[in-house]
Amino acid sequence: MRMKPLLAGALALSAALLAPAAVHAAKPVCEVDRPVRFSGLNWESNLVLAGIERYVMEHGYGCKTSVEIGETLPMLAALQRGDVDVTPEVWPGQIEVAWKKALASGRVQGLGHVYDAGEGWYVPRYTVQRHPDLKSAADLARFKQVFADPEDPGRGRIYGCPAGWACGTLNDNLLRALGLDRDYSLFAPGSGAAQKAAILSAYKRKRDIVFYYWTPTALVGALDLVKLELPAFDQTAYTCLTDPKCAKPVATEFKPNPVVTGVNSAFAKDAPQLAAFLAKLTIPSDAIDATLGWLENEGKEPEEAARYFLKQYGPVWRQWMPADAAERVQAALDKE
């Protein structure tokens, strides 16, 4: 008869000892019963961010994920319709009119502050050393032969946004605002990779080239470049530059872009824990620069760079989520 209390106590002790292990081993249940759909915009930082967020959601929150490849404005429309749930990298200043309309619709939200991004027109430093009077974008009017278009030698060529990117509108309008459309063609490479290849090819051969690019990127960090000056930032002028119907564009500096995470509002309501994770996601500039530099120097894929970031910057990403989710992410990384 005396054995029963002892046995019961032993069983209770065993259960208490096993409980933490059981909780730790328990697989989380995703808040949505379908894959979380990401916008796969075709530039490196967005794809790396998508890789980071997908890894966390899959291993930390028990979700399945997928990626829909597309361009900025079509993917914004898809986000509003609910065809995708998350756009990891939204530059509100670059698509100012479209983004304000999307927010006003109530179907889209901008969460967090991922990092600060920038844009500009660049030339290699060796070009400025050859032509020291070239200081501003307006000065390009006197240097069209330096940047001669190989398909139309009587005109200069500026390498602009890849075809289909939202920044195409801004660059087209800026070209007109500076009066450079009379002497220059704004060339749109077929993809981000083609744009990058053209810049690197010219740089390696010490050829003069002028081009649009953005930061943070591995390319701007890796090359010795000079950003051409533009007039001081003016909000009214900038808003017009981002509008395809801008009738009288006025030149102004590119707007500093606090990058946010775009989410579909219905998704955020259905998955508050995932929305909270995305709202807390922020990356220091040195961490994203180093990750993109590793991607460039090692010749890796964005998904590999995402895992590189997670392995190198634990103190950063652990702040984005509860401890139990962070432990599950770390356990998955440890197995690789």
ChimeraX attribute file (.defattr): number of C-alpha atoms within 10 A of each C-alpha:
attribute: neighborCount
match mode: 1-to-1
recipient: residues
	/A:1	5
	/A:2	6
	/A:3	8
	/A:4	9
	/A:5	10
	/A:6	11
	/A:7	11
	/A:8	11
	/A:9	12
	/A:10	12
	/A:11	12
	/A:12	12
	/A:13	12
	/A:14	11
	/A:15	12
	/A:16	11
	/A:17	11
	/A:18	11
	/A:19	12
	/A:20	11
	/A:21	10
	/A:22	11
	/A:23	11
	/A:24	13
	/A:25	10
	/A:26	10
	/A:27	13
	/A:28	17
	/A:29	11
	/A:30	19
	/A:31	16
	/A:32	14
	/A:33	9
	/A:34	11
	/A:35	14
	/A:36	22
	/A:37	19
	/A:38	25
	/A:39	29
	/A:40	26
	/A:41	22
	/A:42	17
	/A:43	15
	/A:44	21
	/A:45	24
	/A:46	18
	/A:47	24
	/A:48	27
	/A:49	25
	/A:50	25
	/A:51	23
	/A:52	22
	/A:53	21
	/A:54	23
	/A:55	23
	/A:56	25
	/A:57	20
	/A:58	19
	/A:59	21
	/A:60	26
	/A:61	23
	/A:62	18
	/A:63	21
	/A:64	17
	/A:65	15
	/A:66	15
	/A:67	20
	/A:68	14
	/A:69	13
	/A:70	16
	/A:71	17
	/A:72	22
	/A:73	15
	/A:74	14
	/A:75	21
	/A:76	26
	/A:77	15
	/A:78	19
	/A:79	26
	/A:80	23
	/A:81	14
	/A:82	18
	/A:83	16
	/A:84	23
	/A:85	24
	/A:86	32
	/A:87	26
	/A:88	27
	/A:89	25
	/A:90	25
	/A:91	21
	/A:92	19
	/A:93	22
	/A:94	25
	/A:95	21
	/A:96	17
	/A:97	15
	/A:98	18
	/A:99	21
	/A:100	13
	/A:101	12
	/A:102	18
	/A:103	15
	/A:104	11
	/A:105	11
	/A:106	12
	/A:107	17
	/A:108	27
	/A:109	22
	/A:110	22
	/A:111	21
	/A:112	19
	/A:113	19
	/A:114	22
	/A:115	17
	/A:116	17
	/A:117	17
	/A:118	18
	/A:119	18
	/A:120	19
	/A:121	22
	/A:122	22
	/A:123	21
	/A:124	21
	/A:125	18
	/A:126	16
	/A:127	19
	/A:128	16
	/A:129	10
	/A:130	10
	/A:131	12
	/A:132	10
	/A:133	12
	/A:134	19
	/A:135	16
	/A:136	14
	/A:137	21
	/A:138	18
	/A:139	15
	/A:140	22
	/A:141	17
	/A:142	12
	/A:143	15
	/A:144	19
	/A:145	16
	/A:146	17
	/A:147	18
	/A:148	20
	/A:149	19
	/A:150	10
	/A:151	10
	/A:152	11
	/A:153	12
	/A:154	13
	/A:155	20
	/A:156	27
	/A:157	24
	/A:158	25
	/A:159	23
	/A:160	23
	/A:161	26
	/A:162	22
	/A:163	16
	/A:164	17
	/A:165	20
	/A:166	20
	/A:167	21
	/A:168	21
	/A:169	20
	/A:170	24
	/A:171	22
	/A:172	20
	/A:173	26
	/A:174	26
	/A:175	24
	/A:176	18
	/A:177	18
	/A:178	19
	/A:179	16
	/A:180	22
	/A:181	17
	/A:182	12
	/A:183	18
	/A:184	23
	/A:185	20
	/A:186	20
	/A:187	18
	/A:188	18
	/A:189	18
	/A:190	12
	/A:191	16
	/A:192	16
	/A:193	13
	/A:194	13
	/A:195	21
	/A:196	15
	/A:197	13
	/A:198	14
	/A:199	20
	/A:200	15
	/A:201	11
	/A:202	14
	/A:203	20
	/A:204	8
	/A:205	8
	/A:206	13
	/A:207	15
	/A:208	18
	/A:209	20
	/A:210	24
	/A:211	21
	/A:212	20
	/A:213	22
	/A:214	15
	/A:215	17
	/A:216	22
	/A:217	21
	/A:218	21
	/A:219	19
	/A:220	16
	/A:221	14
	/A:222	11
	/A:223	12
	/A:224	12
	/A:225	18
	/A:226	18
	/A:227	19
	/A:228	20
	/A:229	17
	/A:230	18
	/A:231	13
	/A:232	11
	/A:233	14
	/A:234	14
	/A:235	14
	/A:236	11
	/A:237	18
	/A:238	23
	/A:239	18
	/A:240	21
	/A:241	31
	/A:242	25
	/A:243	18
	/A:244	14
	/A:245	11
	/A:246	15
	/A:247	11
	/A:248	12
	/A:249	24
	/A:250	20
	/A:251	24
	/A:252	20
	/A:253	18
	/A:254	23
	/A:255	20
	/A:256	15
	/A:257	18
	/A:258	17
	/A:259	22
	/A:260	24
	/A:261	22
	/A:262	27
	/A:263	28
	/A:264	24
	/A:265	21
	/A:266	16
	/A:267	21
	/A:268	19
	/A:269	11
	/A:270	12
	/A:271	15
	/A:272	12
	/A:273	16
	/A:274	22
	/A:275	21
	/A:276	15
	/A:277	19
	/A:278	25
	/A:279	19
	/A:280	16
	/A:281	24
	/A:282	19
	/A:283	17
	/A:284	11
	/A:285	15
	/A:286	10
	/A:287	14
	/A:288	19
	/A:289	20
	/A:290	16
	/A:291	25
	/A:292	25
	/A:293	20
	/A:294	17
	/A:295	22
	/A:296	18
	/A:297	11
	/A:298	10
	/A:299	11
	/A:300	12
	/A:301	13
	/A:302	23
	/A:303	18
	/A:304	16
	/A:305	26
	/A:306	23
	/A:307	18
	/A:308	17
	/A:309	23
	/A:310	21
	/A:311	14
	/A:312	12
	/A:313	14
	/A:314	13
	/A:315	10
	/A:316	15
	/A:317	21
	/A:318	17
	/A:319	14
	/A:320	18
	/A:321	20
	/A:322	12
	/A:323	12
	/A:324	14
	/A:325	20
	/A:326	20
	/A:327	16
	/A:328	22
	/A:329	22
	/A:330	18
	/A:331	13
	/A:332	15
	/A:333	15
	/A:334	9
	/A:335	6
	/A:336	6
